[in-house]
Structure formats: structure tokens, C-alpha cells
Amino acid sequence: MSDHVDGPRQIGDPPADLTDLFAFTSTENPAHTVLAANVFPSAGVTAMFSNAVNHSIVVRRMTVAGVGNAAKFKSGDREYRFSCRFSVLEHGTDSKPVQRGTLTCPG
């Protein structure tokens, strides 16, 4: 899925732009799904992320119910939420600003 700079928030705050979401089966363990999100694609090497945004991915297990023309996707009830937030800038030891991120996983 892809969605690039399409609203006033992303235009006014480019670090808030969540643009691409990838989901694929792990090559190391086929029982695992890998999720990857692209945030702030125009960031340069000195860019900082917005501390005003909570970047989240929410997924549910899906199954195929029915067969043939009656087949459809059925979502599970349980949601799995992954959220990432970035801190405000802090003073680093070498005069360069430091920014930390926190990833919160389900459970």
C-alpha cells in the first residue's frame, strides 16, 4: 500500500508522513509475518522525526471463508497494534541533537 503527501498535515509537517506499508512472509520463519512502514521518505541525514505523531500499524488475522464465488475474507476479532513515537530533541554529548524513539508492541 502506498500513500504519499496527500493532506495538509503531511504538507505542513513532512516528518508526519507515513507513506508505504509492506507485509510479507519471513524468509527465516514462514510462520511469521514481517511488517515494514516507511515514514518521512524525504528525510535527509540530519532530519528529525515529529514528536507530535504516533505512528501505528494495526493488523488482524485474515482467513478465507467459503469457496468459489462465495469466497470472502473474514477478519479475526483480535487486533495487534504496533506504535512508534519519537521524543523531542535532547542535547547530545558531542553538541549534536539526539532523538529517541519508543516502539510499543502488542502485549
C-alpha positions in Angstrom: 0.0 0.0 0.0 1.3 3.5 -0.8 0.1 7.0 0.1 2.4 10.0 -0.4 2.0 13.5 0.8 -1.8 13.9 0.3 -3.1 16.0 3.1 -2.5 19.3 4.9 -0.8 17.6 7.9 1.8 15.9 5.7 2.4 19.1 3.7 2.8 21.2 6.9 4.7 18.5 8.8 6.6 16.2 6.4 8.0 14.0 9.2 4.4 13.0 9.9 4.1 11.4 6.5 3.5 7.6 6.7 3.8 6.6 3.1 4.3 2.9 2.5 3.3 -0.3 4.3 4.8 -3.6 3.4 3.7 -7.0 4.7 5.4 -10.3 3.7 6.2 -13.8 5.0 9.5 -14.0 6.8 12.2 -15.9 4.8 13.7 -17.2 8.1 10.4 -18.4 9.6 7.4 -18.9 7.3 5.1 -18.8 10.4 6.0 -15.2 10.9 4.8 -12.1 9.0 7.1 -9.1 8.6 5.7 -5.6 8.7 7.6 -2.6 7.5 6.5 1.0 7.3 8.1 3.9 5.5 7.9 7.2 7.5 9.2 10.6 6.3 10.7 9.4 3.0 12.2 12.8 2.1 14.4 12.8 5.3 18.0 13.7 4.9 20.8 12.6 7.2 20.2 15.4 9.7 16.3 15.1 9.7 14.4 14.6 12.9 11.0 12.9 13.3 7.9 14.6 14.5 7.3 14.2 18.3 3.6 15.1 17.7 2.7 11.9 15.8 2.0 8.4 17.0 2.9 6.1 14.0 0.8 3.0 14.4 0.2 -0.2 12.4 -2.9 -2.2 13.3 -3.3 -5.7 11.9 -5.8 -8.6 12.2 -5.5 -12.2 11.2 -7.5 -12.9 8.0 -8.9 -16.2 6.7 -10.8 -17.1 3.6 -14.3 -18.2 4.3 -16.3 -20.1 1.6 -15.3 -21.4 -1.7 -15.6 -20.4 -5.4 -17.8 -17.3 -6.0 -18.9 -17.4 -2.3 -15.3 -17.0 -1.1 -14.6 -13.8 1.0 -12.1 -12.6 3.6 -13.1 -12.9 7.2 -11.1 -10.8 9.8 -10.4 -12.0 13.3 -11.6 -10.1 16.3 -8.2 -9.5 17.9 -6.2 -6.5 16.8 -2.4 -6.4 17.0 -1.1 -2.8 17.4 2.5 -1.6 16.9 3.1 2.0 17.8 6.2 4.2 17.4 6.7 7.6 18.9 9.7 9.9 18.8 10.9 12.2 21.6 11.7 15.9 21.5 15.3 16.7 20.7 17.8 16.4 23.5 21.4 17.7 23.8 23.9 15.1 22.8 27.4 14.7 24.2 29.0 16.0 21.1 26.8 19.0 20.6 24.6 17.2 18.0 20.9 16.8 18.9 19.7 13.4 19.9 16.3 12.0 19.3 15.0 8.7 20.8 12.1 6.5 19.6 9.9 4.1 21.5 8.3 1.1 19.9 5.3 -0.4 21.7 4.4 -3.9 20.6 1.2 -6.0 21.3 1.3 -7.5 24.8 
